[in-house]
Structure formats: C-alpha cells, structure tokens
Amino acid sequence: MKFIIAIIQPYKLDVVREALSELNIEGMTVTEVRGYGRQGGHTEHYRGSEYTIQYVPKLKLEIAVVDRLAERTVGAIQNGAQTGKIGDGKVFVLDLESVMRLRTGETGETAL
C-alpha cells in the first residue's frame, strides 16, 4: 500500500478530485495549509497598503491506495493540478505499513 501526499493550488481541487474519481479512488483527506518554496510569496494591496504574503495558501491531499493504483493516482494528480508555472506543488509517495478501518476492524487493503 502507498500513502500519497500532494500539495496543490486550492483552485485545482475539483479538477483533481474528478480525476481521482475516474480511478475509483474512494477517499481523500484535504487540509488547508500554508507554506513557501521556490514560489517564495507575493505582495498584495489592501486599502492602499502593500502586504507581503510569505506563506502561500495551498491544499494538502492525503490518499491511501493499493500499490497497483499508486502510479496512476500520481498521474491523475499531476494532470489535474499542473499548470506549468512555479508553485504548482509537490507529490510525495510513501510506503504505508498498515491501515485499519475503525468501524469494522478490517486491516490491510480491504480497509482501504
């Protein structure tokens, strides 16, 4: 099993979710996060004053999948979130040692 963490632009969430739905990915956790990378930050103007936004708002997606779906899941995220501009985000793929569905006690791939 794999645990996929993706950091994406907030406005790309619906496109990514639709792409994952086509793969029958049944669950995902979405968290609003802020961070910085090569994008750095940006400046905004509010009531005549300029403010520097150092931590850019992003979304963190967390998805657990069986091994055979990991590569296609990453591809779906890339196709849905990629704009070709700096700040598109990142995808991390980690090995998932175990999982348990609390309601039934199922473990392993059946719990996904």
Secondary structure, DSSP 4 states (H G I P E B T S, - for coil): -EEEEEEE-GGGHHHHHHHHHHTT----EEEEEEE-STT--EEEEETTEEEEE-SEEEEEEEEEE-HHHHHHHHHHHHHHH--SSTT-EEEEEEE----B-TTT--BGGGG-
